[in-house]
Amino acid sequence: MIKLSVHKVLQDAEGDMPLSLDLSIKEGSFVSFFGPSGSGKTSILRMIAGLLTPDSGSIEIEGISWYNSETRQNMKVKDRSVGYLFQEYVLFPNMTVIQNLHYALKKGQDESQVEDLVRLTGLGKLVNRLPETLSGGQKQRVALARALVQQPRALLLDEPLSALDMKSRRQLQSLILDIHQKLNITIILVSHDISEVIRMSERVYKLERGRVIEEGTPLDLFAQPGGGSKFQVVGSLIDKYQQDFVFILTILIGKQVVRLVVSDDEGADLEVGDTVQIVSKAFNPIVSKIEV
Amino acid sequence: MDWSPIILSLKLAFLTTLILFLLSIPLAYWLSQTQSRLKPFIEALVSMPIVLPPTVIGFYLLLTFSPNHVFGEWLAQGAGIRMVFSFGGLVFASLIYSLPFMVNPIQSALVSLPRSLSEASFVLGKSKLETLVKVLIPNIKSGLLTGVVLTFAHTVGEFGVVMMIGGSIPGETKVASIAIFEEVELLNYSNANTYSMVLIAITFSIIFSLYLYNRNTVAKLLP
């Protein structure tokens, strides 16, 4: 169990923003913090890792206290056992892939752990390459393996996939889910990508300006209640124009672009760039396999 | 032709560079990390030799180390060290005089590294020392080289400080820049010319190789 009860006043564009959290995360589960940029998501991970000190509160992991403002206890970053995946990969540029992984070993730790992770993350062919010669997806796979070398109690993912293209993103999502199952490790993901959160996590905390405004399973949170919908997808609006009494919307869903016609009062509030939910309940969709 | 001033200049520059290299890395690291209120004060102190006339530094060092003063007397009587008009004193003065040329490039190289680089290392359970040695230093090679080259060249080129605290004892404190001045005073223009040409050749090749190296490093980083 990870018990978080922390308070910290952060600064954002509008001035002071108090971040206040009180929650418990089950061991071995996969949870997400979801919210817009500046809602305090990354600060939560940094406080768990010890890179940011809360103003007050406590952090406890599996019965061990890492931080407690009352007893003035604050475990050093290096003594906490967490894996941290940064958005910008942060591999050590002076070390090859395998050297990056070896650097992560604890003193006296068995090197076979590195070999296992190289196999698990499919890095076999890249071990002697320098980070600057790798693609974004490859770099993040190395960073993922490196974060797991010490067999941490928790893995913290700070929007690690947001800079990747759709294909690498999908691959890494599968790899992370695979690792979550095989290693039974607690994973905390921070993301502003709905589809990622829905696909990956068992429980979601929706954040706004430093506070959890909703929590639950992804379906609880993102499915419109009471709609009785047959199916629903999420996409982003990339174009909108009016024709007579209707709006023609162009929406990007994953890699697919679809055109939809909606009535003028439905389309009036939508703006290009909005994330939209498309719900269809009037017909039974036909699902068939296609060869690609 | 007496080559000892040139050799002495190179020896002084080499020693100064070596000692400053070892001292400046921890100092620059501290300056790059600290949020102490002392930081601007220390930074100003380190950079003083850039703006002060060398004679000011030389003058106060001369006073401090003079056997007629308390500290100099203690040093001479107690520890048996004579700093004035000796090679040791020259090295000490050069350390102070060239300090900013080593500390500043290393400090700005450390500051320009992304903070997440150290954080990634701390999260992997590594200490500050291990992070500095294995992650930070290998990634600021160009800053280190700049510091080394500037310090070396600056020490070869110093005159005022050496003049004040070293005097001009042949083989002990008479470095190339002093020798040139004396040759000119004696109207031995051809000797002065030889010393000068040697100095120009040495300093040019050092600085030229620095720019060459830095250009290659930059070229390697670009796709």
Interface residues (C-beta under 8 A of the other chain):
Chain A: A49 G50 L51 V77 K78 D79 S81 V82 G83 Y84 F86 E88 V90 F92 P93 N94 Y103 A104 K106 E132 R146 A147 V149 Q150
Chain B: P114 S116 L117 E119 A120 S121 F122 V123 L124 G125 K126 S127 K134 V135 P138 N139 L221
